[in-house]
Amino acid sequence: MKGRYFVLLLFFVLSVPFVHAGIEVREFPDARLEQRYHRLIGELRCLVCQNQSLADSNADLAEDLRDEVYAMLMAGKPDREIVAFLVARYGDFVLYRPPVKKTTLLLWLGPFAALLVAGWVLWRIGKARTPEPAAPLNEEEQQKVRKLLQQQNREEPGS
């Protein structure tokens, strides 16, 4: 009896990873169309996951968008038109590389501005930590130093 439960448990444990692995079967008339499909879904961002492409995401919306891209490809639409349709519907956020325009300028220039600000802050911190060079000793102070050094030298040889 124990052996049966163990085999049953082992079966369920080993089959769990395959439950979530959705296999998408799409038929293409030629290899070029399939390559275009995979390139397009690799370049478009999943709107739910945000850090995954449509190809990598298992979200329902990503599946719907893959279906949409597939249907448009099968209808003979060019890549540019497919991307334009998705951008019109979901905005530039659907693109991993949004175009440079007024609304995306901060997105493109923000990292460089942050790098410049960080460099300036580090420079200021470094400048504040560097001590000012000491003023040269006047003649009287130099004589005091000499006397102290001579006294120290006289005491050392006998130690």
Contacts in CASP RR format, 6 or more apart in sequence:
PFRMAT RR
TARGET T0000
AUTHOR 0000-0000-0000
METHOD contacts of the structure
MODEL  1
MKGRYFVLLLFFVLSVPFVHAGIEVREFPDARLEQRYHRLIGELRCLVCQ
NQSLADSNADLAEDLRDEVYAMLMAGKPDREIVAFLVARYGDFVLYRPPV
KKTTLLLWLGPFAALLVAGWVLWRIGKARTPEPAAPLNEEEQQKVRKLLQ
QQNREEPGS
20 58 0 8 1.000
22 58 0 8 1.000
24 63 0 8 1.000
24 66 0 8 1.000
26 34 0 8 1.000
26 37 0 8 1.000
26 70 0 8 1.000
28 34 0 8 1.000
28 37 0 8 1.000
33 73 0 8 1.000
33 74 0 8 1.000
36 73 0 8 1.000
36 79 0 8 1.000
37 69 0 8 1.000
37 70 0 8 1.000
37 73 0 8 1.000
38 55 0 8 1.000
39 79 0 8 1.000
40 69 0 8 1.000
40 73 0 8 1.000
40 79 0 8 1.000
40 82 0 8 1.000
40 83 0 8 1.000
41 53 0 8 1.000
41 54 0 8 1.000
41 55 0 8 1.000
41 65 0 8 1.000
41 66 0 8 1.000
41 69 0 8 1.000
42 53 0 8 1.000
42 54 0 8 1.000
42 55 0 8 1.000
42 56 0 8 1.000
43 53 0 8 1.000
43 83 0 8 1.000
43 95 0 8 1.000
43 96 0 8 1.000
43 97 0 8 1.000
44 53 0 8 1.000
44 54 0 8 1.000
44 65 0 8 1.000
44 69 0 8 1.000
44 83 0 8 1.000
44 86 0 8 1.000
44 94 0 8 1.000
44 95 0 8 1.000
44 96 0 8 1.000
45 52 0 8 1.000
45 53 0 8 1.000
45 54 0 8 1.000
45 93 0 8 1.000
45 94 0 8 1.000
45 95 0 8 1.000
45 96 0 8 1.000
46 52 0 8 1.000
46 53 0 8 1.000
46 54 0 8 1.000
46 56 0 8 1.000
46 57 0 8 1.000
46 59 0 8 1.000
46 61 0 8 1.000
46 62 0 8 1.000
46 65 0 8 1.000
47 61 0 8 1.000
47 62 0 8 1.000
47 65 0 8 1.000
47 90 0 8 1.000
47 93 0 8 1.000
47 94 0 8 1.000
48 57 0 8 1.000
48 59 0 8 1.000
48 60 0 8 1.000
48 61 0 8 1.000
48 62 0 8 1.000
49 56 0 8 1.000
49 57 0 8 1.000
49 59 0 8 1.000
49 62 0 8 1.000
52 62 0 8 1.000
53 96 0 8 1.000
54 62 0 8 1.000
54 65 0 8 1.000
54 66 0 8 1.000
54 69 0 8 1.000
55 66 0 8 1.000
65 86 0 8 1.000
68 86 0 8 1.000
69 82 0 8 1.000
69 86 0 8 1.000
72 81 0 8 1.000
72 82 0 8 1.000
72 85 0 8 1.000
73 82 0 8 1.000
77 85 0 8 1.000
83 95 0 8 1.000
86 94 0 8 1.000
87 94 0 8 1.000
87 95 0 8 1.000
92 98 0 8 1.000
92 99 0 8 1.000
92 103 0 8 1.000
92 104 0 8 1.000
98 104 0 8 1.000
98 107 0 8 1.000
100 108 0 8 1.000
137 145 0 8 1.000
END
